[in-house]
Amino acid sequence: MNQPLGLNDITLKTISIYPNPARNHLNIRNTNSIQINSIRIYDVLGRLVLSEEENVEIIDLSHLNSGVLFVEIETDQGVIIKKVVKE
């Protein structure tokens, strides 16, 4: 997978999401305490289905439909996008 512009390997490795596939919740692990400004989740059609403006560790997915989701994590060091499957 290509690395997003402006992000180094350290940023990509210090923020992880799990479990994948996910059922009712998604955990955000931020091992280096990088400032997370927002988290947005999009469905496969690009529609925004969830938005968090706070630095959260657990996101409730129970109200979302099953399928592929894209998690966009905006940090002070750039934007990370990760793919998640919601069961």
Secondary structure in CASP SS format (residue, H / E / C, confidence):
PFRMAT SS
TARGET T0000
AUTHOR 0000-0000-0000
METHOD secondary structure of the structure
MODEL  1
M C 1.00
N C 1.00
Q C 1.00
P C 1.00
L C 1.00
G C 1.00
L C 1.00
N C 1.00
D H 1.00
I H 1.00
T H 1.00
L H 1.00
K H 1.00
T H 1.00
I E 1.00
S E 1.00
I E 1.00
Y E 1.00
P C 1.00
N C 1.00
P C 1.00
A E 1.00
R C 1.00
N C 1.00
H E 1.00
L E 1.00
N E 1.00
I E 1.00
R E 1.00
N E 1.00
T C 1.00
N C 1.00
S C 1.00
I C 1.00
Q C 1.00
I E 1.00
N E 1.00
S E 1.00
I E 1.00
R E 1.00
I E 1.00
Y E 1.00
D E 1.00
V C 1.00
L C 1.00
G C 1.00
R C 1.00
L E 1.00
V E 1.00
L E 1.00
S E 1.00
E E 1.00
E C 1.00
E C 1.00
N C 1.00
V C 1.00
E C 1.00
I E 1.00
I E 1.00
D E 1.00
L C 1.00
S C 1.00
H C 1.00
L C 1.00
N C 1.00
S C 1.00
G E 1.00
V E 1.00
L E 1.00
F E 1.00
V E 1.00
E E 1.00
I E 1.00
E E 1.00
T E 1.00
D C 1.00
Q C 1.00
G E 1.00
V E 1.00
I E 1.00
I E 1.00
K E 1.00
K E 1.00
V E 1.00
V E 1.00
K E 1.00
E C 1.00
END
